[in-house]
């Protein structure tokens, strides 16, 4: 062993010693060829960004630890010595900063900038990563199928030494154990698509690159939903890399055959995307999205033409609505009806590469006209293209039908059926269909023609900076190009339709053509905007002459209504849509993943939801590697986000840069810097997670975790604060496990307050401690289940003096007051349409009273509407429910809800309850059923056993049947109970039917049942 400046040893674990400096051993990195995802793509010595690599050390003597980066090729020093941290004694993981570059390297550590160096022996890289998910086409883009002849080398691909794959797949071949590896013939990663993609990507980016992912042949969008098998199998891949810069999804083929609707497909994509945001720990939502649906596909593939087209349209719409890019390649040579061969894989790899760089969208057909046998289709070129190029004979790529049909196709000429000029495609029919015949034209309609040379029979553009054989092919037409009969009368198009969707500071306008183009191509689709309703479109309010839809109208003033109309223009004139309106407003929730250039002050940063940050004590923070870092503490930060009410969940990611003592906090319900609640990691002697509060400068760590999660270096923790509202529980969950909770009883914090962060130990500085990497809020739907009575009772979201209005006018006649000191009784009322629930509080509690001071209205979306005013009177014909128990579901006794309808007036009653389960404690249950006023149970009744989570019906007092399934925490359930008013029940004078609820929570979980009981209850007869 040699120790000295610039020298070192290569044993897996080596002790470095220099007098009066740190002593430590370093564990070698576990996986060679791993490419670490960068946290930024700009800056660094190479101008390509930087990232961190976790290196485990065991420090026996505290002191500084330095790093250098050494070339794997020639041992040259790529990055000079730099301080990583001043390490305390103990085992820990260092986050070693590394610049992005092209090439493999070793990470060396030393106790001084001059050595002696402990040499790293595992070669690694730093660059970017692409996530690939999908079905068999994706699997065969990573691993060659057994039937596909040809090799990577045989297809002329020079494999980049700096591109690696870390993926699993299941198809004709199955790989369940991923390994970081360069694509190579005969390996698990021997498909031409991934090899060609990585070669091109690395050449363009100038740094190492990786493809990570999971794919399953025959899979559908449902199988990829979070929590389902395919997504679960993807999670270890995501956890390994920690982040990615772009996502390519290739699905839809099997969904087409299964009859998946376009709406369901889009919803499925949204669910997958949202969970990928949560799992992309390094970049959050900051990644590019590429959606491919059922590319080149012959008649033998799953699904009809209509089914395939519907999903292609859904994928294209989702990409447009979510800032993504849609791909539908139609020039891939196939092995069978749907799968690319190795030559086709080269083309497919080039498509996805082009999409991620220069763009893969080719010329778009904008209309059509016919003269005799010649149909002329003008095109709009994508950026960079100036002319069309015909390859071979592309006649089989176009379909012409009599208007309104997809049968009786009109043949194109056998020679030169398709010709092109710079800006138009001409289809030359074999025969003239006649002067009065209008036609529909499709480009690249399903199915594609069979044959092994789709590239050789296509219309392309002339943009080809990469030097491929061809440019970008003509875009498919998912709806027909309507071509009027020659010589016919041209009229203005049918009126288009528009929709407007509000956002924060912006509105998004969508457009749809009318049924007919009027006999001539639509050449423009103008957009008009006004701040005055019922405006007339004209030059003065023209927003865009011919925008691309959906169009984002940005830079608007929140709270101001904007009115829009769109037009459709052909040679006969312009027809306008009806008027639509949208009012932009600040986001209902906070979302910030702190993606910004390193060093940007937090006060100069704006998050994804449009909210900003400020310091309240003069100490600002900065963004470092997508984390909030405070160089000086204490640092008190305040978001501009204003919660709608205190019923909020705050979700953040905390990343531990070291195991040093922590004071990294989420602050909420902030009244001032001296009065607020907080939750997070606190150095309270044992460095535990806590919930606490500061009142007038006095701090109380009110709830401290017992089984501590210590903040292991390099680990990211999901931190969730659930705020149950005034009088409710506040819970702190770490990685979805409750570690601390307390009951909110601080009068000084009953009002709404802001959300912020606090760093208050030097260990939470720029390079060590626990840093916040993202924060968001989620609205919590409050329940009407916790009906406690008496003057001290209040709903979770209610405060004395609050006044709430009904949802709609018909509701105003049925508000009721609930309990004052004079009467130990209260009332619950349901709207006539079952859309909301009302609870009135602090009135004397008598029928017809109009002096109650406030009430609460909840609709199914969980919104609370507050206004002032007395309660209107009610009559005994209303379906109201006095609460007859002094204790309700939030405690240990029953709550009997009794309608005032006189007995014997109906033959049948149906009661409906909406509910959700907030948690499933060890000993608790909630039931809803029907009783006579004498307390006798009238079957059937609905029961949720919260010990098991099962929802059941009870057919009689002692037997259960028809289990409805396990109730999911946080998910709405619905129960309907029907009772026949016979067998002596409901027939006696004064006898009434009751809705019945009970809960038996543990004493310590009084407020845990807030969302476990009644959401809404309604009674109607004759259903």
Secondary structure, 3 states (H helix, E strand, C coil): CCCCCCCEECCCCCEECCCCCCEEEECCCCCCCEEEECCECCCCCCCCCEEEEEEEEEEEECEEEEEEEEECCCCCEEEEEEEEEEECCEEEEEEEEEECCCCCEEEEEECCCCCCEECCCCCEEEEEEEEEEECHHHHHHHCCCCCCCCCCHHHCCCCCCCEEEEEEEECCCEECCCCCECCCCCCCCCCHHHHHHHHHHHHHHCCEEEEEEEEECCCCCHHHCCCCHHHHHHHHHHHHHCCCCEEEEEECHHHHHHCCCHHHHHHHHHHHHHHHHHHCCCCCCCCEEEEEECCCCCCCCCCCHHHHHHHHHHHHHHHHHCCCEEECCCCCCECCCCCECHHHHHHHHHHHHHHHCCCCCCCEECCCEEECCEEEEEEECCCCCCCEEEECCHHHHEEEEECCCCCCCCCECCCCCEEECCCEEEEEECCCCCCCCCEEEEECCCCCCCCCCHHHCEEEECCCCCCCCCCCECCCCCCCEEECCCCCCCCCCCCCEEEEEECCCEEEEEEECCCCCCCCCCCECCEEEECCCCCCCCHHHEEECCCCCCEEEECCCCCCEEEEEEEEEECCEEEECCCEEEECCCCCCCEECCCCCCCCEHHHCECCCCCEEEECCCCCCEEECCEEECCCCCEEEEECCCCCCCCEEEEEEEEECCCCCCEEEEEEEEEECCEEEEEEEECCCCCEEEEEEEECCEEEEEEECCCCCCCCCCCEEEEEEEECCCCCEEEEEECCEEEEEEECCCHHHCCCCEEEEEECCHHHCCCCCEEEEEEEEEECCCCCCCCCCCCCCCCCCCCCCCCECCCCHHHHHHCCCCCECCECCEEEEECCCCCEEEEEECCCCCCCCCCCCEEEEEECCCCECECCCCCCCCCCCCCEEEECCCCCCCCCCEEEEEECCCCCCCCEEEEEEEEEECCCCCCCEEEEEEEECCCCEEEEEEEEECCCCEEEEEEECCEEEEEEEECCECCEEEEEEEEECCCCCCCCCCCCEEEEEEECCCHHHHHHHHHCCCCEEEEEECC
